[in-house]
């Protein structure tokens, strides 16, 4: 997996957001939202189900963008100091 390395807090948060986002746009959660959307087709003038899906897709995309900036292992430039210490 990760070479025996323990995940940092930021990596755990990123993984949790991705897993929660995946669960929220698939059954059985989506079935509950769909039932609500049938009763209330519009929320603030927009389709309810569309708002639900777009919210979770945006949350996952935003977490990817933040993770790219914050997580050191995802940075483009290698950290040569860490390589020398090993």
Secondary structure in CASP SS format (residue, H / E / C, confidence):
PFRMAT SS
TARGET T0000
AUTHOR 0000-0000-0000
METHOD secondary structure of the structure
MODEL  1
X C 1.00
X C 1.00
X C 1.00
X C 1.00
X C 1.00
X C 1.00
X C 1.00
X C 1.00
X H 1.00
X H 1.00
X H 1.00
X H 1.00
X H 1.00
X H 1.00
X H 1.00
X H 1.00
X H 1.00
X H 1.00
X H 1.00
X H 1.00
X H 1.00
X H 1.00
X H 1.00
X H 1.00
X C 1.00
X C 1.00
X C 1.00
X C 1.00
X H 1.00
X H 1.00
X H 1.00
X H 1.00
X H 1.00
X H 1.00
X H 1.00
X H 1.00
X H 1.00
X H 1.00
X H 1.00
X C 1.00
X C 1.00
X E 1.00
X E 1.00
X C 1.00
X C 1.00
X E 1.00
X E 1.00
X H 1.00
X H 1.00
X H 1.00
X H 1.00
X H 1.00
X H 1.00
X H 1.00
X H 1.00
X H 1.00
X H 1.00
X H 1.00
X H 1.00
X H 1.00
X H 1.00
X H 1.00
X H 1.00
X H 1.00
X H 1.00
X H 1.00
X H 1.00
X H 1.00
X H 1.00
X H 1.00
X C 1.00
X H 1.00
X H 1.00
X H 1.00
X C 1.00
X C 1.00
X C 1.00
X C 1.00
X C 1.00
X H 1.00
X H 1.00
X H 1.00
X H 1.00
X H 1.00
X H 1.00
X C 1.00
END
